[in-house]
Amino acid sequence: MSADPKVHLADLLRTALRSVAPDHADISILLERPKQAGHGDFAANLALQLAKPLKRSPRELAALLLAELPASKLVAKVDVAGAGFINFTLAADAKTAVIREVLAKGADFGRGASKNVKVQVEFVSANPTGPLHVGHGRGAAYGASLADVLAFAGYDVTREYYVNDAGRQMDILALSTWLRYLAFFGAEIPFPPNAYQGDYVIDMGREMRDAHQDRFARVTREQVLAGTPGLPAAERRDDEAKAQREEHLDALIANAKRLLGEDYPFVHGFALNEQLGDGRDDLQEFGVRFDKWFSEQSLFDTGLVERAVTQLEKAGHIYLQDGAKWFRSTAFGDEKDRVVQRENGLYTYFASDIAYHLNKYERGFDRIIDIWGADHHGYIPRVKGAIAALGLAPEKLEVALVQFAVLYRNGQKTSMSTRSGEFVTLRELRREVGNDACRFFYVLRKSDQHLDFDLDLAKSQSNENPVYYVQYAHARVCSVLAQWGGEAAGLAAADLGLLQHERELALCARLASFPELVQNAAADYAPHQIAFYLKDLAADFHGWYNAERMLVEDEALKCARLALAAAVRRVLATGLMLLGVSAPEAM
């Protein structure tokens, strides 16, 4: 039988229902796995569903259904429990059948059939203005695992990174790099406090000097600072001081563009490519891949931003105020209207976001999943509002929010501000605790829940470390099979009827739940469910391993137990693969 016996049990219940209540025989029948093992393998609430329309007590109705339930060799026991639940306990043979299915299907066990549904998952999409930090790491791990789970569940998945290569932030990075470069030639230009401060900017300035000598340094201090307003005192943090610092920064950017002339795009591109390349390498080393890197600048180059705003304007969703164009986002549930084009003619980030989502719809995706930081929660209604205003279906867009991950080192919370340069990079974290611990720990909580990254636990080799605990279960099976030394392919013919121990049958039930778990994790956008499952499967296996010997003298029993162990190993490896974690053969 299938590893998922619910179809068979639902057929039995429907047959009984045709006798007890033929007018309701088409009702949806729900079967769930009880949380307590004593309640059987599956429970149906059918009697509770029908009690009111049939005007009978649930327990009385459940008893009538049981009386009409066809016999099945796959069912060992059926009883009525609680308020009227029908509990099924499967026969041992029905439970152990999953072992052969796992061994036969191998890495495809649990894989869903193609749903012919095109899904785009866009994640990370961090501004290429500095190295990825540990906060970005959580979004990367979550997005990569979600995409893999969706693909394994049967969806046609496209993984995408939206590159913010246009706009003011990239100009600030280009300016920051150029000023650090000029410093190598003795230019005494005060470095703006609101420019990018990290050592990586100094490194880029040095690389530019080494590669191009003084090509971009033929300017004077006076030329660079010409027309810039003075900076307020460092200790001032009021709104007026902040605005003055931003005005100073914008004046420096304008001077850089004017002084560098045709060389400015090169400096801009140098800074962009350095940081984007670093981010690509970091993510690739982290096991995170993308099918497409989408350029924000391309939206302007192709005229899509202008087309999107014009389309909104023609539909009556744009109005003019103080020389700027505003989108009526309040009409779609936003707290206030939003500017899409400033009085100077420049489009806002929101305008390019509208165009980007229009592009996603035009590419024909059936479902669009954006993964954003939790601080972007307020952005959802305005984006969905713009989609609706364009005459598109906003329900196609789903936004999964990722809460911040906070790293504690020696009990101290670490700041992660890219502009200030005070952050812990994802690369540093990976080097300290390893990719596997990073990937597993990042998905141990629901994405919208706060995560404290326990560095000491992640590095420990103990049962308290969940990734170590799960990987150790896989390695244990590998060790036992290596000691046995036989051909694993032959285990498919083992006499599984010899597996009668409660722990063995519980392991089989856990294995059989894996395909359903994959579908649930995909439907809920919840790869943490895979992590929880792996912890439970590892616990079941370790408990069995410690209670029973596998390499017993009885050849038939030995092969049966090794077959179960091999099935556990296969599902552990598949689950770890979906989370981007390795499955070591020795530890």
Buried (B, 14 or more C-beta within 10 A) or exposed (E): BEBBBBEBBBEBBBBBBBEBBEEBBEBEBEBEBBEEEEBBBBBBBBBBBBBEEBEBBBBBBBBBBBEBBEEBEBBBEBEBBEEBBBBBBBBBBBBBBBBBBBBEBEEEBBBBEEBEBBBBBBBBBBBBBBBBBBBBBBBBBBBBBBBBBBBBBBBBBBBBBBBBBBBEBBBBBBBBBBBBBBBBEEBEBEEBBBBBBBEBBBEBBBBBBEEBEEBBBEBEEEEBBBEBEEBBEEEEEEEEBEEBBBEBBBBBBBBBBEBBEEBBEBBBBBBBEBBBEBBBEBBEEBBBBBEEBBBBBBBBEEEBBBEBBEBBBEEEBBEEEEEBBBBBBBEBEBEEBBBBBBEEEEBBBBBBBBBBBBBBBEEEBEBBBBBBBEEBEEBBBBBBBBBBBBEBEBEBBBBBBBBBBBBEEEEEEBEBEBBEBEBBBBBBBBEBBBBBBBBBBBBBBBBEEEBEBBBEBBEBEEEEBBBBBBBBBBBBBBBBBEEBEEEBEEBBEBEBEBBEBEBBBBBBBBBBBBBBBBBBBBEEBBBBBBBBBBBEBBBBBBEBBEEEEBEEEEEEBBBBBBBBBBBBBBBBBBBBBBBBBBBEBEE
